[in-house]
Amino acid sequence: MKQLIITLCAAATLFAISPAFAQADTQFAKANEEYSAGHFQEAVDGYETVVRAGQRNATLFYDLGNAYFRTGDFGHAILNYERALVLEPRQPEADANLRIARNEARALELAVNPPERSLRLMTTNQYTIAAAIAFWIGVFGIVILISARRRSLGLIALSILSWSIFAFAVAAIVWLDNGNKGSALAIVTDQGVEARVATAETANKVLTLPPGSEIKIVSQRGDWIYAMLPNNLRGWISAKSAEKVRL
């Protein structure tokens, strides 16, 4: 009976979710048609509807970035190319279009230190998988060593290696998450955004940020964001003028 109830609940959930996915697919196809017809703003609206419906994939964000680019909105184009690359870092089309959009907008980028650049050879998800595999190999190795009558040098070496990989992967995840390109990365989406030394429009200007420029959010106070800026600067900007890359 318990198994039957679980099965029925799963079926009911799938039945409820399926129409939503089908509707999103229909909206995505319609947005593609609008883009092909040269109706780029309509394509933007369609893709954004799919995003608001909860869809998250690299192709969707790449297409949305292209639609924004065609409308001349380089800030949102760069934002969505960045989102596509977070989900699929090896997507050459998104990377190429991102570079073009940055050049067109004269967008500023945050500096990336050498360790973070090296660690980005793998994604956070890949490090997570490596950490999980290494953890369980290490656990099984310790269990076998405890229960075995004779200690195997090979098994001891494997356990040490597994735990070392686990520690390195966890450290890499933490480093990447807190780096300039981590979870706090945001993109300036408005035109001519001015970073200031205080939360007031009359405060002295620190830097003018073209659309598409990168910032790292440090904190937020009301309608203002305090952020790390390109050129090793810091300042306050309006919260509505930037969006986080990671949803």
C-alpha positions as CSV (number, residue, x, y, z in Angstrom):
1,M,0.0,0.0,0.0
2,K,2.8,2.4,0.9
3,Q,4.5,1.7,-2.4
4,L,1.2,2.3,-4.2
5,I,0.7,5.7,-2.5
6,I,4.3,6.8,-3.4
7,T,3.8,5.7,-7.1
8,L,0.4,7.6,-7.3
9,C,1.9,10.7,-5.8
10,A,4.8,10.6,-8.2
11,A,2.4,10.1,-11.1
12,A,0.3,13.0,-9.9
13,T,3.3,15.3,-9.7
14,L,4.5,14.3,-13.1
15,F,1.0,14.9,-14.5
16,A,0.9,18.4,-13.0
17,I,4.4,19.3,-14.1
18,S,4.2,18.0,-17.7
19,P,1.8,20.7,-19.0
20,A,4.1,23.4,-17.6
21,F,7.1,21.9,-19.5
22,A,5.0,21.5,-22.6
23,Q,3.9,25.1,-22.5
24,A,7.5,26.3,-22.0
25,D,8.6,24.2,-25.0
26,T,5.9,25.8,-27.1
27,Q,6.9,29.3,-25.9
28,F,10.5,28.5,-26.7
29,A,9.7,27.4,-30.2
30,K,7.6,30.5,-30.8
31,A,10.4,32.7,-29.6
32,N,12.7,31.0,-32.0
33,E,10.3,31.7,-34.8
34,E,10.1,35.4,-33.8
35,Y,13.9,35.5,-33.9
36,S,14.1,33.9,-37.3
37,A,11.5,36.4,-38.6
38,G,13.7,39.3,-37.3
39,H,11.2,40.2,-34.5
40,F,14.0,40.4,-31.9
41,Q,12.1,42.2,-29.1
42,E,9.3,39.7,-29.4
43,A,11.9,36.9,-29.3
44,V,13.3,38.5,-26.1
45,D,9.9,38.6,-24.5
46,G,9.3,35.0,-25.4
47,Y,12.6,33.7,-24.1
48,E,12.2,35.7,-20.9
49,T,8.8,34.1,-20.4
50,V,10.4,30.7,-20.6
51,V,13.1,31.8,-18.0
52,R,10.4,33.0,-15.7
53,A,8.7,29.6,-16.0
54,G,11.7,28.1,-14.4
55,Q,13.6,26.8,-17.4
56,R,17.4,26.8,-17.1
57,N,19.7,25.6,-19.8
58,A,22.7,27.0,-21.8
59,T,20.8,27.0,-25.1
60,L,18.0,29.1,-23.8
61,F,20.4,31.8,-22.3
62,Y,22.5,31.8,-25.4
63,D,19.5,32.4,-27.6
64,L,18.2,35.1,-25.2
65,G,21.6,36.7,-25.3
66,N,21.5,36.8,-29.1
67,A,18.1,38.3,-29.1
68,Y,19.2,41.0,-26.7
69,F,22.3,41.6,-28.8
70,R,20.1,42.2,-31.9
71,T,18.1,44.8,-30.0
72,G,21.3,46.6,-29.1
73,D,20.9,45.8,-25.4
74,F,24.5,44.7,-24.8
75,G,24.1,44.7,-21.0
76,H,21.5,42.0,-21.0
77,A,23.2,40.2,-23.9
78,I,26.4,39.9,-21.9
79,L,24.4,38.8,-18.8
80,N,22.8,35.9,-20.7
81,Y,26.0,34.8,-22.4
82,E,27.6,34.7,-19.0
83,R,24.7,32.6,-17.7
84,A,25.0,30.2,-20.6
85,L,28.7,29.8,-19.9
86,V,28.1,29.1,-16.2
87,L,25.9,26.1,-17.3
88,E,28.1,25.0,-20.2
89,P,31.6,26.5,-19.9
90,R,32.8,24.8,-23.1
91,Q,30.2,26.5,-25.4
92,P,32.4,28.2,-28.0
93,E,29.6,30.2,-29.6
94,A,28.5,31.8,-26.4
95,D,32.2,32.6,-25.6
96,A,32.8,34.2,-29.0
97,N,29.6,36.2,-28.9
98,L,30.4,37.3,-25.3
99,R,33.7,38.8,-26.6
100,I,32.0,40.6,-29.4
101,A,29.3,42.1,-27.1
102,R,32.0,43.2,-24.7
103,N,33.9,45.0,-27.4
104,E,30.8,46.7,-28.7
105,A,29.8,47.9,-25.2
106,R,33.3,48.6,-24.1
107,A,32.4,46.7,-21.0
108,L,34.9,46.5,-18.1
109,E,35.9,43.1,-16.6
110,L,37.0,42.1,-13.1
111,A,40.6,40.9,-12.8
112,V,41.0,37.2,-12.2
113,N,44.1,36.1,-10.2
114,P,46.2,33.2,-11.5
115,P,45.0,30.5,-9.0
116,E,41.3,31.2,-9.9
117,R,42.1,31.1,-13.6
118,S,43.8,27.8,-13.2
119,L,41.0,26.3,-11.1
120,R,38.5,27.3,-13.8
121,L,39.8,24.5,-16.0
122,M,37.0,22.6,-14.3
123,T,33.5,23.7,-13.4
124,T,32.1,23.7,-9.8
125,N,29.9,20.8,-10.7
126,Q,32.9,18.8,-11.9
127,Y,34.8,19.5,-8.7
128,T,31.7,18.4,-6.8
129,I,31.5,15.1,-8.6
130,A,35.3,14.6,-8.1
131,A,34.9,15.3,-4.4
132,A,32.0,12.9,-4.0
133,I,33.8,10.1,-5.8
134,A,37.1,10.7,-3.9
135,F,35.1,10.8,-0.6
136,W,33.5,7.4,-1.0
137,I,36.7,5.8,-2.3
138,G,38.4,7.1,0.8
139,V,35.6,5.9,3.1
140,F,35.6,2.4,1.6
141,G,39.4,2.3,1.8
142,I,39.4,3.1,5.5
143,V,36.7,0.5,6.2
144,I,38.7,-2.2,4.4
145,L,41.9,-1.2,6.2
146,I,40.1,-1.4,9.6
147,S,38.6,-4.8,8.8
148,A,41.6,-6.3,7.1
149,R,44.1,-8.5,8.9
150,R,47.0,-7.2,6.9
151,R,47.5,-3.6,5.9
152,S,48.0,-3.1,2.1
153,L,50.4,-0.3,1.2
154,G,48.6,0.1,-2.1
155,L,45.3,0.5,-0.3
156,I,46.8,3.0,2.2
157,A,48.3,5.0,-0.7
158,L,44.9,5.0,-2.5
159,S,43.1,6.2,0.6
160,I,45.6,9.0,1.2
161,L,45.3,10.0,-2.5
162,S,41.5,9.9,-2.3
163,W,41.3,12.1,0.7
164,S,43.8,14.5,-0.8
165,I,41.7,14.8,-4.0
166,F,38.6,15.3,-1.8
167,A,40.3,18.1,0.2
168,F,41.6,19.8,-3.0
169,A,38.2,19.6,-4.7
170,V,36.4,21.1,-1.7
171,A,39.0,23.9,-1.5
172,A,38.6,24.6,-5.2
173,I,34.8,24.8,-4.9
174,V,35.1,27.3,-2.0
175,W,37.7,29.4,-3.8
176,L,35.7,29.5,-7.1
177,D,32.5,30.4,-5.2
178,N,34.1,33.3,-3.4
179,G,36.3,34.4,-6.4
180,N,35.6,37.4,-8.7
181,K,33.7,35.1,-11.1
182,G,31.9,33.2,-8.3
183,S,28.3,33.4,-6.9
184,A,28.5,37.1,-6.2
185,L,29.3,38.0,-9.8
186,A,26.8,40.5,-11.4
187,I,26.5,42.3,-14.7
188,V,25.6,46.0,-15.1
189,T,22.6,46.1,-17.4
190,D,21.8,49.8,-17.5
191,Q,23.5,52.5,-19.5
192,G,26.1,54.8,-18.0
193,V,25.9,53.5,-14.4
194,E,28.0,55.5,-12.0
195,A,29.5,53.9,-8.9
196,R,29.8,56.3,-6.0
197,V,31.5,56.6,-2.7
198,A,28.3,56.6,-0.7
199,T,24.6,55.8,-1.1
200,A,23.5,59.1,-2.6
201,E,23.2,60.4,-6.1
202,T,25.2,63.5,-5.0
203,A,28.1,61.5,-3.7
204,N,31.4,61.6,-5.5
205,K,31.8,59.3,-8.5
206,V,34.2,56.4,-8.4
207,L,33.8,55.0,-11.8
208,T,31.4,55.0,-14.8
209,L,30.4,51.5,-15.8
210,P,29.4,50.8,-19.4
211,P,26.6,48.2,-19.8
212,G,27.9,44.6,-19.5
213,S,30.6,45.5,-17.0
214,E,31.3,43.0,-14.3
215,I,31.0,43.7,-10.6
216,K,31.2,41.5,-7.5
217,I,28.5,42.2,-5.0
218,V,29.8,42.6,-1.4
219,S,26.7,43.8,0.4
220,Q,23.4,45.5,-0.2
221,R,21.8,48.5,1.7
222,G,18.3,49.2,0.6
223,D,18.3,50.2,-3.0
224,W,22.1,50.3,-3.2
225,I,24.7,47.6,-3.8
226,Y,28.3,47.9,-2.5
227,A,30.5,46.1,-5.0
228,M,34.0,45.3,-6.1
229,L,34.6,47.1,-9.4
230,P,37.0,46.7,-12.3
231,N,40.4,48.4,-11.9
232,N,40.5,47.3,-8.2
233,L,38.0,49.9,-7.1
234,R,34.9,49.7,-4.9
235,G,31.8,51.7,-4.8
236,W,28.0,51.9,-4.5
237,I,25.6,51.5,-7.4
238,S,21.8,51.3,-7.7
239,A,20.6,47.8,-7.1
240,K,18.2,47.9,-10.1
241,S,21.1,48.6,-12.5
242,A,22.8,45.2,-12.2
243,E,21.8,41.5,-12.1
244,K,23.5,38.5,-10.7
245,V,24.8,36.0,-13.2
246,R,23.8,32.9,-11.2
247,L,20.0,32.7,-10.7
